[in-house]
Amino acid sequence: MHRPFREGPLRVKRGWSALITLAVLGGTALFTHPAFAHAVAEGDKGYIQEITGIHLIPFIYLGAKHMVTGYDHILFLLGVIFFLYRPKHIATYVSLFAIGHSVTMLAGVYFNIGINSYIIDAIIGLSVVYKALDNMGAYQRWFGFQPNTKAATLIFGFFHGFGLSTKIIEYEISPDGLVPNLLAFNVGVEIGQLLALFAILIVISYWRRKPSFWRHAYTMNVAMMVAGLVLTGYQIAGFFFAPTA
């Protein structure tokens, strides 16, 4: 369904150790910057903490906002559909991802399953790394086999869902109207995912018509891998060095 690269430029392979080092150092530097603080937006958090009862529209908005601005989720989604061309294949993989993150998001909040936010977001960063390497054909070259891409998409969807539930738990929303509000948030997440998917498909469909696609697609996936490593490095640095409240 997708066409991962079997080989890539030698200059890229030789530069991997430097890229990984840069990612870890970048993550260490980023975690101290306020713009990258691991928290929900203070304005949204304050609003949600003050209201009680059923408020479907605000929660739909918050879910869509979180997905559209969630660069880790969007990077993984980009990696998943990067080499998918047929609409039915795109629908299958996106549905698996949606099922995965919906199940763990709803269950995580309803049963108040708390996972350290830095750990779960580090795993989400690694999901981007995994998918970029998959697109680059790394597993066939290194280990001689291809992981089950559908199973991987679903499993990482579970982790992305726990990342979402962690954010929602931080809102400390009222138990009054919890289930309808939670379902509304999930609807918003799916709306945001569809909007992000639509934008990605427009751009990548246009790019695929250009000769530059196959010249630069490998490099694009290397860049996604580095971005995932940076996100992971940031979360690991935050876990060890971020000041506790």
C-alpha positions as CSV (number, residue, x, y, z in Angstrom):
1,M,0.0,0.0,0.0
2,H,2.9,2.3,0.7
3,R,6.3,2.4,-1.0
4,P,9.0,2.7,1.6
5,F,12.5,3.4,0.4
6,R,14.9,0.4,0.3
7,E,18.0,2.6,0.2
8,G,18.7,6.2,0.9
9,P,21.5,8.7,0.4
10,L,24.7,7.7,2.1
11,R,25.3,11.2,3.3
12,V,22.0,10.9,5.2
13,K,22.9,7.6,6.8
14,R,26.3,8.8,7.9
15,G,24.7,11.8,9.5
16,W,22.2,9.9,11.6
17,S,24.4,10.0,14.8
18,A,24.8,13.7,14.4
19,L,21.0,14.1,13.9
20,I,20.2,12.0,17.0
21,T,22.7,14.0,19.1
22,L,21.1,17.3,17.8
23,A,17.7,16.0,18.6
24,V,18.6,15.2,22.2
25,L,20.4,18.5,22.7
26,G,17.5,20.3,21.1
27,G,15.0,18.6,23.4
28,T,17.1,19.5,26.4
29,A,17.2,23.1,25.4
30,L,13.5,23.3,24.4
31,F,12.0,22.1,27.7
32,T,13.1,25.2,29.5
33,H,11.3,27.5,27.1
34,P,7.9,28.7,28.3
35,A,6.3,28.3,24.8
36,F,7.0,24.6,25.0
37,A,5.7,24.1,28.6
38,H,3.8,20.8,29.0
39,A,0.4,22.2,30.0
40,V,-3.0,23.1,28.5
41,A,-3.6,26.6,27.5
42,E,-4.2,28.6,30.7
43,G,-7.3,30.4,29.2
44,D,-8.9,27.2,28.2
45,K,-8.0,25.5,31.5
46,G,-9.5,28.4,33.5
47,Y,-12.7,28.4,31.5
48,I,-13.3,24.6,31.8
49,Q,-12.5,24.6,35.6
50,E,-15.2,27.3,36.1
51,I,-18.1,25.6,34.3
52,T,-20.3,22.7,35.3
53,G,-22.9,20.7,33.4
54,I,-23.1,19.9,29.7
55,H,-21.3,22.2,27.4
56,L,-21.0,20.4,24.1
57,I,-19.8,23.2,21.8
58,P,-16.9,24.4,24.0
59,F,-15.6,20.8,24.3
60,I,-16.0,20.2,20.6
61,Y,-13.9,23.3,20.0
62,L,-11.3,22.3,22.6
63,G,-11.0,18.8,21.0
64,A,-10.6,20.2,17.5
65,K,-8.1,22.8,18.7
66,H,-6.0,20.3,20.5
67,M,-5.7,18.1,17.4
68,V,-5.1,20.8,14.9
69,T,-2.4,22.4,17.1
70,G,-1.0,19.0,18.2
71,Y,2.1,18.8,16.0
72,D,3.0,15.4,17.3
73,H,-0.4,13.9,16.2
74,I,-0.2,15.6,12.9
75,L,3.4,14.4,12.2
76,F,2.4,10.8,12.9
77,L,-0.7,11.2,10.7
78,L,1.5,12.6,7.9
79,G,3.8,9.6,8.2
80,V,0.9,7.2,8.1
81,I,-0.5,8.5,4.8
82,F,2.8,9.5,3.2
83,F,2.8,6.6,0.8
84,L,-0.9,5.8,0.7
85,Y,-2.6,6.7,-2.5
86,R,-6.0,4.9,-2.6
87,P,-8.8,6.5,-0.6
88,K,-9.8,3.2,0.9
89,H,-6.3,2.6,2.2
90,I,-6.2,6.1,3.7
91,A,-9.6,5.6,5.3
92,T,-8.5,2.3,6.8
93,Y,-5.4,3.6,8.4
94,V,-6.9,6.9,9.6
95,S,-9.8,4.9,11.0
96,L,-7.5,2.6,12.9
97,F,-5.7,5.6,14.4
98,A,-9.0,7.2,15.3
99,I,-10.3,4.0,17.0
100,G,-7.1,3.7,18.9
101,H,-6.9,7.2,20.3
102,S,-10.6,7.4,20.9
103,V,-10.7,4.2,23.1
104,T,-7.8,5.2,25.3
105,M,-8.8,8.8,25.5
106,L,-12.3,8.0,26.7
107,A,-11.3,5.2,29.0
108,G,-8.3,7.1,30.4
109,V,-10.5,10.1,31.5
110,Y,-13.5,8.2,32.6
111,F,-11.5,5.8,34.8
112,N,-9.0,8.5,35.7
113,I,-6.0,6.5,34.4
114,G,-3.1,8.8,35.1
115,I,0.1,8.4,33.1
116,N,3.1,10.7,33.5
117,S,2.6,13.3,30.7
118,Y,6.3,13.4,29.8
119,I,6.5,9.6,29.4
120,I,3.5,9.3,27.3
121,D,4.5,12.2,25.1
122,A,8.0,10.7,24.7
123,I,6.3,7.6,23.4
124,I,4.2,9.7,21.0
125,G,7.4,11.3,19.8
126,L,8.9,7.8,19.2
127,S,5.8,6.9,17.2
128,V,6.8,9.6,14.7
129,V,10.3,8.2,14.6
130,Y,8.9,4.7,14.1
131,K,6.7,5.7,11.2
132,A,9.4,7.8,9.5
133,L,11.9,4.8,9.7
134,D,9.1,2.5,8.3
135,N,8.6,4.9,5.3
136,M,12.4,4.8,4.7
137,G,12.4,1.0,4.6
138,A,14.7,0.8,7.6
139,Y,13.2,-2.3,9.1
140,Q,13.6,-4.4,6.0
141,R,17.3,-3.3,5.6
142,W,18.2,-3.7,9.3
143,F,16.1,-6.7,10.4
144,G,14.9,-8.3,7.2
145,F,11.1,-8.0,7.9
146,Q,8.3,-5.5,7.7
147,P,6.3,-4.8,10.8
148,N,2.5,-5.0,10.5
149,T,1.7,-1.4,9.6
150,K,-2.0,-1.7,10.5
151,A,-1.3,-3.1,14.0
152,A,1.4,-0.5,14.6
153,T,-1.0,2.3,13.6
154,L,-3.7,1.0,16.0
155,I,-1.2,0.5,18.9
156,F,0.3,3.9,18.5
157,G,-3.2,5.3,18.3
158,F,-3.7,3.9,21.8
159,F,-0.7,5.8,23.1
160,H,-1.8,9.0,21.3
161,G,-5.2,8.6,23.1
162,F,-3.5,8.4,26.5
163,G,-1.7,11.6,25.5
164,L,-5.1,13.2,24.9
165,S,-6.6,11.8,28.1
166,T,-3.6,13.2,30.1
167,K,-4.4,16.7,28.7
168,I,-8.1,16.4,29.5
169,I,-7.3,15.3,33.1
170,E,-5.2,18.4,33.5
171,Y,-8.4,20.4,32.8
172,E,-9.9,19.0,36.0
173,I,-13.3,19.2,34.5
174,S,-16.4,18.8,36.6
175,P,-17.9,15.3,36.9
176,D,-21.3,16.9,36.2
177,G,-21.9,16.3,32.5
178,L,-18.6,14.4,32.2
179,V,-19.6,11.8,29.7
180,P,-21.4,14.1,27.2
181,N,-18.6,16.6,27.4
182,L,-16.0,13.9,27.0
183,L,-17.8,12.6,23.9
184,A,-18.0,16.1,22.6
185,F,-14.3,16.5,23.0
186,N,-13.8,13.3,21.1
187,V,-16.0,14.6,18.3
188,G,-13.9,17.7,18.2
189,V,-10.7,15.6,18.0
190,E,-12.1,13.8,15.0
191,I,-13.1,17.0,13.3
192,G,-9.7,18.4,13.9
193,Q,-8.1,15.2,12.6
194,L,-10.2,15.4,9.4
195,L,-9.3,19.1,8.9
196,A,-5.6,18.2,9.4
197,L,-5.9,15.2,7.1
198,F,-7.6,17.3,4.4
199,A,-4.9,19.9,4.5
200,I,-2.1,17.2,4.3
201,L,-3.8,15.5,1.4
202,I,-4.1,18.7,-0.6
203,V,-0.4,19.5,-0.1
204,I,1.0,16.0,-0.6
205,S,-1.3,15.3,-3.6
206,Y,0.1,18.4,-5.3
207,W,3.7,17.4,-4.4
208,R,3.3,13.9,-5.8
209,R,2.6,15.3,-9.2
210,K,6.1,16.9,-9.2
211,P,9.3,15.1,-10.1
212,S,10.8,16.5,-6.9
213,F,8.6,14.1,-4.8
214,W,10.8,11.0,-5.3
215,R,13.9,13.1,-5.1
216,H,13.1,14.6,-1.7
217,A,10.6,12.1,-0.1
218,Y,13.4,10.2,1.6
219,T,14.8,13.5,3.0
220,M,11.4,14.5,4.2
221,N,11.1,11.3,6.2
222,V,14.5,11.9,7.7
223,A,13.3,15.3,8.7
224,M,10.2,13.7,10.3
225,M,12.4,11.2,12.1
226,V,14.5,14.1,13.5
227,A,11.4,16.0,14.5
228,G,10.2,12.9,16.4
229,L,13.6,12.6,18.1
230,V,13.5,16.2,19.1
231,L,10.0,15.8,20.6
232,T,11.2,12.7,22.5
233,G,14.3,14.4,23.7
234,Y,12.3,17.4,24.9
235,Q,10.0,15.1,26.9
236,I,12.8,13.1,28.4
237,A,14.6,16.3,29.4
238,G,11.4,17.5,31.0
239,F,10.9,14.3,32.9
240,F,14.3,14.6,34.5
241,F,14.9,18.3,34.8
242,A,11.6,20.2,34.7
243,P,10.8,21.8,38.0
244,T,7.9,20.2,39.9
245,A,4.9,22.4,40.7
